[in-house]
Amino acid sequence: MAKPERLSDITVRDATLEYLEILERRVLRGQLATSTLTSYRRDLDEFTTLLGPETDLDSIEADDLEIAMTRLAKAPDRRYRVGLKIAEDGSTPPGRGPYSLARWFAAVRGLFRWAADKGYVQVDPTLKVTPPRTPSRAAGSRVGLRLDEALVLRGAPSARASGQLRADQRLSLRDEAILRLLVESGPRVSELCGANRSDIRLHEETRTPVLHVRGKGQKDRDLPLSQPTAELIEAYLAEERPAPPSPRSARDAAERRRIDDAAGALFVSIRGWRLAPRDVQRMVQRYTKEFLGRRATPHSLRHTALTILARAGVDIATVAQIAGHASLSTTSVYMDDSMSAAAEAIEGSPLAQP
């Protein structure tokens, strides 16, 4: 990279703050997801701590980043404050996982590329660092559930005996409603957790139940609900949904806002707080381990729903609408890529007739 004509001195802290302002503007323009900004802010805060807030950004070299990543790899993963991190093979490895390290490096690389364009650094040190490797999925491997597994999982909450459950697990109607939603319609876990009670309604045109969800890039959509799932959600709201917590202090405005948010939330915890994505992830893992004997995630259930829809003959545009995909190429990964489907399409073409 060519050396800028004039090099501006800037500390690590000031550079990260200025760069985060750039990312915030991208969120407002719909070019970056809010969740991505949250992750990058956390990663860059760690970068600032590891390299030193008052360190001159241009003095950082590739070796400094290598040392920082080594230290980060050994640090506890803060996403897992309750329980242990679980790897794909069921083990509980210490420190950060490969995906966490890769995202941290991507955030830092973005910072230095921006800094090089601004003239804050002479040379981008990330160009001399080998990016962390992430495990690649074998071609054609299945990340979702089979149809029979999805059916078993869907009814798992009602199959458990209530006497064997902890107090925080005695929300079988809620759990069954969440599992049905994930394997039938495939919402993102963030969409499911962000849904409110007022988001369920009868669609104005079809008069069928829908759930209004807020998707990536501030793109909202109506998610169709099957009648059994809609009735199950109604039963949960009427019979089982815990009341929101009582405020500990009438003067605490932040607590009041959180309680008001919990009061409107569709899915809540046993204490009445809005469910977080990590809560849903633990719930899904608990049921899949007990009833299927293997680990699954909310995203794999989303993959299950979209794959089953695609292979049941639903056209790709409709699957994309349900999934909230902006591009059909994203949805195409759920389609049947076998040659048999292509052969049947050609054989059935009017131009192929004698």
C-alpha positions, 0 to 999 in steps of 0.5 A: 500500500502506498504511503499517504502524503500526510500521516495523521497521528491517532490513538487506538481509542480515538480511531475505534470511536471514529470508525464505530460512528461510521458503522452506526451511519451504515446501520441507519442507511440499512447497509449493516445489521444492528446485531453486526454493529453490536458484535463489532463494537464488542470486538473493537472494545477488546481490541482497544483493551488488548493493544492499549487505548493510548497506543498510536494506531500506526505503531501496531504491527502484524506481530502485535495482532498475532499476540492479541489473537493468541491471548483472545483465544485463551480468554473466556467466551463472554457469550456463555455466562450461564453453562458451558460452550458446546462444540459440534462434537459435544465437547466443551473447549476452553476459550474462544471458538474459531468463529468468534476469533474470525469475527474479531479479526474481521472487525479489526481488519475493517478498522485498519482498512478504513484507517489506511484510507483516512491516512491514519496508518502507513501500512495495513498490518492485517495484510501480513496476518493469516486470518483465523480458519473456521471449520468448513461444512462438508459439501452436501452435509445436512444441517437441518432435521429429517421430517420425522425428527421435526415431527418428534421435536414439535410435540416434545414439550407436551410429551414431558411429565411436568413433575420432572421439570424445574420451575423455569421449564414448566412452560410447555405451551410456550416451548411447543409454540416456539418449536412449531414456529421454528420448524414450520415457518423458520423465523430467525431467532432474533425475529422470534424473540423480538416479536410482540403480542400485538404482532399476531393478527388476521391478515387483511386479505387472506383472513388467516393468522400471521405474525409480523416480524422485524427482519434483517436490514429493518425489513418487516414481513408477515409470517404465515401461521398454521391454525394449530400453531396460532391456537397454541399461541393463543392458549399460551397467552391465555393460560400460561404466560407469566406476568411482567416483573414488578418494578423495584424502584419507581424512579428507575426509568431504565427498569421501567422501560425494560418492564414495559418491553416485557409486558408487550413481548410475545415470548417471555421467561418464567420471571416474565422477561422477554426471551433472549436468543440465547434462552431459545438456543438453550431450550432447543438444545435441551429438547433435541438432546433429550428427544433426538439424542443430538444437538441442534440450534434454532438456525438448524430448525429454520433450515429444516422448515425452509428445506421441507417447504422447498422440497414439498414443491413450494416455488422458490419466490414463496420460500424466499418471502417466508424466509425474508431473503432479499435475494433468491440466490440465498434461498436456492441453497434449500432447493433440491439440487439433484439432477433428477429435478432438472431432468423432470423439468426438461422432460415436462417442457412443452418444447421437449414434446414430439 
